[in-house]
Amino acid sequence: MSDFRERAAALDAADPLSAWRQQFQLDADVVAYLDGNSLGRLPLRTRERLATFVREEWGARLIRGWSEGWVELPVVVGDEVGALLGAAPGQTVVGDSTSIGIAKALHAAASLAPGRTRLVVDASDFPTDRYLAEEVARQRGLELVVVHRDAEGDVAASLADVLDERTAVVLLSHVDYRTGVLLDLPSLTAQVHAAGALVVWDLCHSAGVVPTSLDTAEVDLAVGCTYKYLNGGPGAPAFLYAAARHLPHLEQPLPGWWSADDLFAMAEEYRPATDARRLLSGTPNVAGLVAVREGVAMVAEAGVEAARAKSELLTGFTVDALDALGERGLALQLVTPREPDRRGSHVTVRVPDARALTARLTDRGVVPDFREPDLLRLGLAPLTTSFAELHAGLSVLAEELAH
């Protein structure tokens, strides 16, 4: 791997995002953190901002904090996330978990397609997505239709077989959580719309690292977490986007006082807001929103386009290094596409007993993750992953595979 060491040094020297790494907490016991697609590193500014929040806002201002800005945070932070996703203000909120957001989005989309009877889900989607699709279909009396990806990881052909006048909603993941395959969001959205159906996009593995133009692509609804490439922290609240054309009409299954047209009217009869607040339910997690805001600001300052450019270099470096290890006879098989425009920001390799290998790597300070039974995922976060760090992690991986 010596030739890759020199290549890593050259890439780091030319990296316009290299200075961002020092704005995150970096612990000496971590040789290589390769799990940014599960949980991003802690931004130093978030650590300081939360300390200030606890001391000066929660501690000193107490209940007055709500009238001094907390009430607006779900929409304010939502607009800041939306800007990263190519969404105009007033269409995105931050407040619930990803799972709650997906459930709301599916119900809302179905409410906009009366008379249609099918809910379509991808068999490769994250388990929660599939579980929720099944439950929403059951609750609404819809037929659940499962589509399968082709050998290249695409779903367009399978969708073509099931999209017709019966289809109400299609749920798709922008980036496959296992393989890293990146779907063509604009093209697939147009394909679903051509059949008169609506599409809900799961952006968990693309938000902040893949440029996404939700408004231009005319996406209906989208959901995503903020604790991966947006560095919002473990369990940080998720975002929920609904196109402005749908907001005055959609129903959501969890109406609460935060989604009412007048938050403090405490009216006997529920009247939903007609703007993005319609997507909310209960009292938001203020500390979580504060943390998300800091992480989102950093991505906005660095630029999603710049993050994508580095992501392609990081994943390309990884693919080349894994190929070199395969040529040495080590037991591995690349699962992620080789074409940069067809992958997100993690690279997946098939190895024997991925769980045990992940444990050995972690013991040596290299932190990836795995998916049963044989998938090892290497998550590469452009703001925090250096090429030298990546090289160090891949070197340890080579040693473990050679044993």
FENZI-V298398 format. One record per helix or strand. SS is the DSSP state (h for helix, s for strand). FROM is the first residue (numbers start at 0). TO is the last residue. If there is no record, write none. Layout:
SS:FROM:TO
SS:FROM:TO
This chain:
h:1:13
h:17:22
s:23:23
s:31:32
s:34:34
s:42:42
h:43:60
h:63:66
h:69:83
s:91:93
h:97:110
s:117:121
h:126:139
s:142:146
h:155:159
s:166:172
s:174:174
s:180:181
h:184:193
s:197:201
s:220:223
s:238:241
h:243:246
h:256:258
s:259:259
s:271:271
h:275:278
h:285:301
h:303:326
s:332:333
h:339:341
s:342:342
s:345:349
h:353:362
s:365:366
s:368:370
s:374:378
h:386:401
